[in-house]
Amino acid sequence: MTIVLRIILIVVCLFTLIFLIRKIRQAKVQIEDSLFWIFFSAGLLLISIFPQIADFMAKVLGIYSTVNFLFLFIIFILLIKIFNMNIHISQLENRVKELVQKIAIDEKDKKE
C-alpha cells in the first residue's frame, strides 16, 4: 500500500468520524444508526495505520494486491449494509401499510 493511499485513508477516516460526531451532537443522526459508520471508519483507519493487516489478508485470500483487497473489502461491507437496510425498509413499509389500513377502517367506522 502506497504512502499516498495510506494518508488519504487516514484523512478520510478522520473527517468521517468528525462529521458523524457533529451530526450526532446536532441530533440529526441517531447514535444507533451511526455506529456502523464509526466502526467502518475505525476499521479503515486501523488498516491504513497498520497496512500489514491488509497485506496479510490479501495474501491469505490470494488477491493480487493490497489495494484490490481494500476495494473488495469495502464493497463487501457496504453490500451487507445495503442488505440490512433493505430488510429494515421492508419492515417499515409493512408497518406503514398496516397503519394506513387501520386508519382507513377507523375512518369508515366513524362514518357509520
Kinemage of the C-alpha trace (Angstrom):
@kinemage 1
@onewidth
@group {chain A} dominant
@subgroup {mainchain}
@vectorlist {calphas} color= white
{ca met a 1} P 0.000 0.000 0.000
{ca thr a 2} L 1.488 3.316 -1.026
{ca ile a 3} L 2.024 6.117 1.424
{ca val a 4} L -0.339 8.364 -0.561
{ca leu a 5} L -3.198 5.859 -0.230
{ca arg a 6} L -2.473 5.473 3.477
{ca ile a 7} L -2.572 9.237 4.023
{ca ile a 8} L -5.799 9.557 2.030
{ca leu a 9} L -7.425 6.771 4.077
{ca ile a 10} L -6.355 8.349 7.353
{ca val a 11} L -7.618 11.810 6.364
{ca val a 12} L -10.948 10.491 5.052
{ca cys a 13} L -11.495 8.347 8.149
{ca leu a 14} L -10.793 11.233 10.483
{ca phe a 15} L -13.105 13.561 8.540
{ca thr a 16} L -15.820 10.897 8.604
{ca leu a 17} L -15.515 10.474 12.361
{ca ile a 18} L -15.592 14.238 12.939
{ca phe a 19} L -18.602 14.621 10.619
{ca leu a 20} L -20.503 11.827 12.397
{ca ile a 21} L -19.792 13.214 15.839
{ca arg a 22} L -21.020 16.667 14.757
{ca lys a 23} L -24.219 15.185 13.308
{ca ile a 24} L -24.841 13.200 16.496
{ca arg a 25} L -24.352 16.316 18.645
{ca gln a 26} L -26.763 18.268 16.427
{ca ala a 27} L -29.285 15.426 16.883
{ca lys a 28} L -29.561 14.870 13.138
{ca val a 29} L -28.435 11.244 13.332
{ca gln a 30} L -29.213 8.670 15.972
{ca ile a 31} L -26.282 7.025 17.676
{ca glu a 32} L -27.546 3.546 16.754
{ca asp a 33} L -27.585 4.420 13.060
{ca ser a 34} L -24.120 5.936 13.099
{ca leu a 35} L -22.401 3.080 14.944
{ca phe a 36} L -21.888 1.189 11.674
{ca trp a 37} L -20.117 4.162 10.092
{ca ile a 38} L -17.990 4.776 13.178
{ca phe a 39} L -16.803 1.149 13.264
{ca phe a 40} L -16.337 1.103 9.492
{ca ser a 41} L -14.234 4.256 9.615
{ca ala a 42} L -12.250 2.981 12.594
{ca gly a 43} L -11.546 -0.278 10.741
{ca leu a 44} L -10.266 1.579 7.699
{ca leu a 45} L -8.176 3.792 9.968
{ca leu a 46} L -6.678 0.696 11.589
{ca ile a 47} L -5.872 -0.792 8.178
{ca ser a 48} L -4.293 2.463 6.994
{ca ile a 49} L -2.117 2.758 10.096
{ca phe a 50} L -1.140 -0.930 10.033
{ca pro a 51} L -1.070 -1.930 6.341
{ca gln a 52} L 0.419 -5.293 7.265
{ca ile a 53} L -3.095 -6.421 8.178
{ca ala a 54} L -4.366 -5.768 4.653
{ca asp a 55} L -1.219 -7.261 3.115
{ca phe a 56} L -1.657 -10.437 5.139
{ca met a 57} L -5.362 -10.753 4.318
{ca ala a 58} L -4.676 -10.208 0.613
{ca lys a 59} L -2.059 -12.978 0.641
{ca val a 60} L -4.320 -15.353 2.591
{ca leu a 61} L -7.227 -14.774 0.185
{ca gly a 62} L -4.979 -14.981 -2.866
{ca ile a 63} L -5.712 -11.437 -4.020
{ca tyr a 64} L -3.051 -9.897 -6.251
{ca ser a 65} L -2.585 -6.582 -4.476
{ca thr a 66} L -3.478 -4.935 -1.214
{ca val a 67} L -5.456 -2.172 -2.917
{ca asn a 68} L -7.648 -4.761 -4.643
{ca phe a 69} L -8.280 -6.364 -1.259
{ca leu a 70} L -9.279 -2.995 0.220
{ca phe a 71} L -11.747 -2.322 -2.590
{ca leu a 72} L -13.184 -5.837 -2.286
{ca phe a 73} L -13.453 -5.494 1.492
{ca ile a 74} L -15.195 -2.111 1.278
{ca ile a 75} L -17.623 -3.308 -1.400
{ca phe a 76} L -18.443 -6.444 0.621
{ca ile a 77} L -19.119 -4.499 3.831
{ca leu a 78} L -21.284 -1.945 2.011
{ca leu a 79} L -23.286 -4.714 0.316
{ca ile a 80} L -24.020 -6.200 3.732
{ca lys a 81} L -25.104 -2.753 4.964
{ca ile a 82} L -27.398 -2.275 1.962
{ca phe a 83} L -28.951 -5.703 2.515
{ca asn a 84} L -29.657 -4.902 6.165
{ca met a 85} L -31.120 -1.524 5.199
{ca asn a 86} L -33.413 -3.211 2.656
{ca ile a 87} L -34.691 -5.571 5.337
{ca his a 88} L -35.358 -2.616 7.639
{ca ile a 89} L -37.108 -0.657 4.870
{ca ser a 90} L -39.328 -3.643 4.064
{ca gln a 91} L -40.342 -3.942 7.704
{ca leu a 92} L -41.137 -0.222 7.855
{ca glu a 93} L -43.199 -0.412 4.647
{ca asn a 94} L -45.237 -3.254 6.143
{ca arg a 95} L -45.832 -1.226 9.293
{ca val a 96} L -46.928 1.808 7.255
{ca lys a 97} L -49.303 -0.354 5.210
{ca glu a 98} L -50.843 -1.802 8.377
{ca leu a 99} L -51.244 1.677 9.880
{ca val a 100} L -52.904 3.020 6.740
{ca gln a 101} L -55.298 0.086 6.698
{ca lys a 102} L -56.095 0.583 10.362
{ca ile a 103} L -56.730 4.321 9.842
{ca ala a 104} L -58.978 3.574 6.855
{ca ile a 105} L -61.014 1.087 8.910
{ca asp a 106} L -61.275 3.580 11.804
{ca glu a 107} L -62.472 6.353 9.459
{ca lys a 108} L -65.031 4.019 7.901
{ca asp a 109} L -66.329 3.086 11.339
{ca lys a 110} L -66.630 6.786 12.252
{ca lys a 111} L -68.767 7.457 9.157
{ca glu a 112} L -71.166 4.642 10.034
